[in-house]
Amino acid sequence: MIEIFTFEELAQLGEVFERKKWSGDINEFDGDVFNKTVDLLSELDQRQRKLVLSFIENYYRLTDYADHCRAIARQITSKFGRRDKILFLPVSDAEPKVKSGHSVCYEIQRFLDDRLFLEVDTLDHYDRLNHQKVGSKLVIVDDFVGSGSQMRKMLRTIINSFPEMVQNISIYVICMQRIAYNRVRKLCPNVYACEIRDRAITDAFAIGSMTAQEALEVYQTIESRLSMRVWYKLGYGRAEALVSMKRTPNNTLPIFWNDRQKGGTKWPAPFLRIQS
């Protein structure tokens, strides 16, 4: 039986939204984020609500990348000089298509004075790398890295094809899960992230006074109500992220972005992501 969502809990949620400056925000599909979050909490019992409120207090949401891209541009300017050819490369899948890294690439270059370098160029996909580019400083960029699987696959492909490029690769990301940061650095030690985030439950990052085991058990009673592919449980790659960028990554705990509930009814996901 669902227990009544109390006035004290509603006030706590309102304070969190005020502090995070989320009041009045809508998601990408015109859903009011506060009202959707209230609807989400109203589906839960007291113990579940306590955990989800802790998640929300530790949730990271960023839709304006300007300040972070400016910071990355400063890092690049301080690291490279007039003798360097800078080659930007957004993180992408094996199949060429526009990804979030492409917009980050453009945004960083807004704040970069290309006269400070010998050359600045951009590739839209890593399959366009060739031996003529080997001497360039390869700058790989993205907005968010959750499990690191996509980036590591891309890095291995580049390193296998151009082993001499390893020492010239640098990675700049707005936000990374720490588990991905540690994995990626095993292939490329030159990784810079504006924000590094721990896993919500396993790393006891966002579970309040609960133990990790208690929090996992409580969380799974919520997640079990959703209809989804098994690899999205606890977020893709079990990344346990609490992150929404311009789009909510599938590495985020799916109770926040998946609106498919078992039985065909809608789940009130405040940071909705349409997943095929």
N, C-alpha and C positions, 0 to 999 in steps of 0.2 A: 504493500500500500504506500503510495506517494504521500509524504508528509508535506504540510503546508509551507510554502515559501514565505519566510517571515519578513516583517518590516525591517528588522535589523540587518538581514541578509541583503535586502534591496538597497538599504542605505549604504552598506559596505560596497556593493557593486557600483552605486552611483559615485561614491568617493574615488573608486579606482578609475572610473571613466573620466572624472574631472581631472584627476592627477595625470592621467595619460593624454588628456586633451582629445578624447574620443567622442565626447558628447555631440550628438547630432550627426555623427558619421553614418554613411551608408556604404554597403559593400558594392562589389562590381555589378551586382544584379539588382540594385536599388532596394535592397533589404536594409532596414534600420538596424544597425549593429547592436545598439542597446536593447531594443525590443526583442531581437532574435536571441540575445544572451539571456534575457529574462525568460523567454520561452524555453530555452535549453535548460536552465536551472529549475524551471517549474516541472520538468520531466523527471527530476531526480529526488532521491531521498536525502535526508539531512547529511549523512556521511559522504555521499556522492557530491552534494553541493559544496561541502567544505573543501573537498579536493579540487573541484573545478574552479571554485573561487580563488584558490591558491594558484592554479594554472593561469587564470586570467590576470592576476596580480603580477605574474612573471612573464606575461606574453609580450613579445616584441613585434611591433607593427610599423612598417616603413613604406610609404608610397612615394615620397619625394626624395630622390637620390642625390640631389645637387650637393649638399654639404659633404656627404661621404665621397662622392666622385671628385670633389675639389681636394679633399684630403688625400685621395689616391694619386691625383695628378701631382700634388706636392711631393709625395713619396717618390714618384717616378722621376721628377725633376731633380731631386736631391741625389738619386742613385746613378743616373745616366748623364752623359755630357755631350759636347759638340762633336766628338768623334764617333758617336754611337748612332747606328741605324735602329730605330724602334719599330718593331712589327707587332701590331695589336692583333689578337686572335680571341674571339669570344668562345666560351665553352659551348659545344654543340654535340648532337648525336651523330651517329655514323651517317645518317641520311641528312643532307643539307636542308635546313629549314630555319626560319627566323626564330631565335630564342631570346630570352631575357638578356643574355650576355651581349647581344648586338646593340641593344639600347644603352647598356652600361658603357660599352665601348665608345659610342657616340658622345655620351654625357661626360666621360673622363676627358675626351679630347677637346671639349668646350673650354676646359680650364688649363689646357696644355699649350704652352708657347712653342710651336714646332721649330722656331728659329734657334732654339737652344740645342738642337740635335742635328746630326748630319742629314737625317731623313726620318720621316714618320709615315708609316704605311699601315694598311689594315687588310687582313684577309677575312673573308666571311665564313670560311670553313678550312679545317686542317688538311683536307685532301688537296688543297691548292699550294701547300708548302712544296718547295723544290730546293735543289742544292744551291741555287743562286741566292736563296734567303738564309742559308746556314750561318753566315757571319752576322746576321741581325740579332738584336736583343729581343727575344720572343716574350711578349707581355700577354699572358692569358688572363682574361677577366670574366667575372660573372657577378650577379647580384647575390645569389645564395647557393651554398653547397651544403647538402644535408648528410648523405651517407658517404659521398665522395666517389661512388662507383662510376658515375658518368665521367668525371674528371680523370680518374685513374685510368679508365679505358682509353680515353683520348691521349693522355700522357704516354701510355705504353705504346700506342700506335706511332706517335711522333718519335719517341726515343728509339723504337725498333727500326724505323725508317731512316732517322737522322741521329745516330748515337752521338755525333760530334756536337749536337745542339744542347745537350743536357746542361752544361755549365752556363748556357745563355738564356735559360728559361726562368722567368719570374711570374708569380701568380698573385693577382690582386682581386680580392673579393670583398663585397660590402659586409656580408654576414655568413659565418660558417658554424656548423656544429663542431664541437671539439673533436668528436670521434672522426669526422671527415678531415679536419685539420691535421690530426696525428697520422692518419693513413696517407694523405696526399704528400706530407713532408718526407715520407719514406722514399718517394720517387723523385720529389723536387723539394729541396730544403728551403728554397726562396719563396716563402708564402707569406703574404701580408693580408690580414683581415681586419676590417674596422671593428667588427663585433664577433666574438667567439662565444658560443652558447653550449651549455651542458645539456645532457638528456634530462627531460623533465622528471622521470621517475627513477631510472637506474642510478643516476648520479645524485639523487636526492636534492635536485635543484629547485623543484617547485611543488613540494608535497607537504609543506608545513610541518606539523609535529608527528606525522605518520612515519613509520619506517618504509623503506622502499618496497618490501614485500607486502605490507598492508596496503600501500597506495596502488601497487600493481593489481592486487585482488579487487580493490574497489573500482579502479579504472576499467578493468576487464568486464565487470558487471554492466558498465555503461556501454562499452564498445560492442559487447555481444549482441546488442539490440540492433546494430547496423548491418546492412547488407553491403558487402564489399569483397573484393578479391583478397585472398589470404595475405598477399605481400604488402598490403596497405595497413595491416594491423600494427599498432604502435607507430604508425608513420612508415613510409617506404624505407626499407633498409633498417627498420627498427630504430630510426633516428630519434624518435620521441621529441621532435621539435615543437616549440611553441612560437611559431614565426609566421607572419604574413608580410609579404613584400607587395609589389604591384599586383601580384597574383599569389595566392596562398600555395606554398609548395606541398606536394603530396607526402613529404617527410614529416609534416606537422601531424600531431595526433588527429585522427580522422573525425573525432566527435565534433571538431570545430569546422570541418570543411565538407564532409560527406552528408548529403541530405537524403540518402536512401536508407530507410528503416525496413527491417524484415516485416513482411506482410504487405509491403507496397505503400505504406503511409510515409509522409515526409518527416524527416528529422530536422529540427530547427538549428541548422548550422549557421553561426553568425558570420563566418568568413568563407562563404560558399565557394567551392571549386567544382566545376563540372568535369567529371572524370568519365571517360569512355570505358 
